[in-house]
Amino acid sequence: MNRRTTLAAIAASILLVSLALPARDAAAQSIKSVAGTYTIVSVPAYGANARGRMMLGADGRYSIVLARATLPKFASNSRIKGTADEYKAVVEGSIAHYGTYTVDDGGKAITYNIEASTFPNFDATSQKRALKVAGDLLTYTVTTPSAGGPGGNDVVWKRIK
């Protein structure tokens, strides 16, 4: 190759790299903007005063734990010696899962890639949810509830400072 061809190839490569970098930085910025620890504000499936935490890492990893405020104590004081009614109440009144997440559609959706869940049917699945962020509040819409039934339930979280 002559010198002019070599310089043209180098210039074209630099141009392509510079055009590609903003797209990656914008996606990383979206994850960075939602990364943090959140406490539950509202989750219709678990009633008033639900308890929960969500951790969204800047590295794209997450964990969620949610529970009703009214879970019963086990009379046996052992989680492996509960009654059928105690087990039923806990399963109906709590959920936890973890895995990786992405922020998609220009920040309008969050996708959870669930590695493991207390509801095994969610294991190794992905769930894309509409996302809204306003100040310290993060809201997503659950379209596939673990209890079945229609979706469209908004879950509201508040960033812990």
Secondary structure, DSSP 4 states (H G I P E B T S, - for coil): --HHHHHHHHHHHHHHHHHHHHHHHHHHHHHHHH-EEEEEEE-GGG-TT-EEEEEE-TTSEEEEEEE-TTPPPPTTS-TTS--HHHHHHHHHTEEEEEEEEEEEGGGTEEEEEEEEESSGGGTTEEEEEEEEEETTEEEEEESS-TT-S---EEEEEEE--
